[in-house]
Amino acid sequence: MWLGHEYIIALNKTVWDSLSTEDKEAFTRAAESSYSVLGGVMSESFARQVETLRADGADVRLMTDDEVAYWERATDYRNVQAKWIGG
């Protein structure tokens, strides 16, 4: 099971650059508001889902910090994102 807790709203840099300052500020406000509210909700929801899965007999294993770091290096996702953003 993959459960990402970040729901990204992404715009290509060309589209972002074409937005008005007012629209860019609206995106920023929405993101800040969402992060401040949803972070705790998502964490609690995740913990409940894991508990439910285990109670139902599923074998659940969470990645270690080292595994997450390996995944980050192996996928090179930051560079992939940077290329996508660049157009």
C-alpha positions in Angstrom: 0.0 0.0 0.0 1.3 3.4 -0.9 -0.2 6.2 1.1 1.2 9.6 0.2 0.0 12.4 2.5 0.8 15.2 0.2 -1.7 16.1 -2.3 0.2 18.3 -4.7 -1.4 20.9 -6.9 1.2 21.5 -9.6 1.4 23.9 -12.4 4.0 23.9 -15.2 6.3 26.9 -14.8 5.0 28.4 -18.0 1.4 28.3 -16.7 2.5 29.6 -13.2 4.4 32.5 -14.8 1.3 33.4 -16.8 -0.8 33.8 -13.7 -1.6 37.2 -12.1 0.0 38.1 -8.8 -3.4 37.9 -7.3 -3.9 34.3 -8.5 -0.4 33.2 -7.3 -1.1 34.7 -3.9 -4.4 32.8 -3.8 -2.6 29.5 -4.5 -0.1 30.3 -1.7 -2.9 31.1 0.8 -4.8 27.9 -0.1 -1.7 25.8 0.4 -0.8 27.4 3.7 -4.3 26.9 5.0 -4.5 23.3 3.8 -1.2 22.3 5.3 -2.0 23.8 8.6 -5.3 22.0 8.9 -4.8 18.8 7.0 -1.4 17.7 8.4 -2.8 16.5 11.7 -5.9 15.0 10.1 -3.8 13.0 7.6 -1.5 11.7 10.3 -4.4 10.6 12.4 -6.1 9.0 9.5 -3.0 7.1 8.5 -2.5 5.7 12.0 -6.2 4.6 12.1 -5.9 2.9 8.7 -2.7 1.0 9.7 -4.4 -0.1 13.0 -7.5 -1.2 11.0 -5.5 -3.1 8.5 -3.5 -4.9 11.2 -6.7 -5.7 13.1 -8.1 -7.2 9.9 -5.0 -9.5 9.6 -3.0 -7.6 7.1 0.8 -7.6 7.4 1.7 -3.9 7.4 5.3 -2.8 7.4 6.3 0.9 7.3 9.5 2.0 5.5 12.4 2.9 7.7 14.1 6.3 7.4 17.0 4.6 5.6 14.5 3.0 3.1 12.9 6.3 2.4 16.3 8.0 1.8 17.2 5.2 -0.6 14.0 5.6 -2.5 14.6 9.4 -2.7 18.1 8.7 -4.2 17.0 5.8 -6.5 14.2 7.7 -8.1 16.0 11.0 -8.3 12.5 12.5 -7.9 13.7 16.0 -7.1 15.5 16.4 -10.4 12.6 14.8 -12.3 10.3 17.4 -10.6 12.7 20.2 -11.5 12.8 19.2 -15.1 9.0 19.0 -15.3 8.6 22.4 -13.6 11.1 23.9 -16.1 8.9 23.1 -19.0 
